[in-house]
Amino acid sequence: MAAESDPRSISLPVFGIVIAVVSSFINGSTFVLQKKGILRSRDRGRSYLTDAVWWGGTLSMIVGQIGNFLAYNVAPAVIVTPLGALGVLFGAVLASWILKEHLNVLGKLGCVLCCCGSVVLIIHAPKAEAVTSRLELEERLSDPVFVVYALLVVLLLVILIVWVAPAHGTSNIMVYVAICSLLGSFTVPSSKGLGLAAQDVFGDGQSSSRALAVFLGLLGTLAVSILIQFFFINKALECFSSNVFEAIYYVTFTSSVILASALLFKEWTALTMTDSLAMLCGLTTVCVGVVLLRISQEALITWKKKTD
């Protein structure tokens, strides 16, 4: 009689993957709609805060963030975050329709790479959560390695926001990209931690004051991080191309989130060496696809050989 296989080795967080994919498509429309609203309001000489299209993009961001919050609480962060590449793909298609940006052969190749890399990430993603309770979460939050990392991120954010952004933000796109990406080190772990803390706060049993303090602390961190991101994303869209910003932002944001999640939740410990290498290859494939997708909109591709 054949031995039964471990269900953890073959099961996938299907529900979380579906939510992550849908949220990625919703988020993919955010930058395009907000950029369109900014351009329309600029032509009319008004603030983009009065433009309906810009508010549509903002609503898409809110819905997408809610979807991400749900996805992070039913699937590992190392799989939910890279799936955001599908949003970049959808954003490119939407930009070709709304912003009249041409998608050439190089861009289509980038779309294929995004899809292939996402499939590899789904297949080799961790099948089980590393942290499943509030007590485990508190233990991980007090880990010296994560504490040092969080303090370094906060220090870098203060330097970038207070000194670097006012002087170089409008001339160097990496300033706004760095601010928004570093904030991802707090938004994603906070989203995932809120789901764990909420089980004790809103569960059937009586919640302790410690559980409530953890929940409120994570909620405040998430709210502040999202608001700061929202502010600097719009400042970046006012000064730079949405295509270039979204491509660079995706790669740096994903790297920052995966690093923070690896230090806090240690989801990589559930992976075998083969799966770890496959995840790295999948992430690299996705990042290359995103870069190709955005480079394609500035490159001129021709199949004909030029003649004198």
Protein Blocks (a to p, Z undefined) as FASTA:
>chain_A
ZZdddfklmgccfklmmmmmmmmmmmmmmmmmmmmmmmmmmmnopafklpmklmmmmmmm
mmmmmmmmmmmmmccfklmmmmmmmmmmmmmmmmmmmnopacdfklmmmmmmmmmmmmmm
mmmgcfbdfbfcfklmmmmmmpmklmmmmmmmmmmmmmmmmmmmmmmmmmmmklmmmmmm
mmmmmmmmmmmmmmmmmmmmmmmbdcdfklmmmmmmmmmmmmmmmmmmmmmmmmmmmmmc
fklmmmmmmmmmmmmmmmmmmmmnommmmpcfklmmmmmmmmmmmmmmmmmmmmmmmpcc
dfbdcdZZ
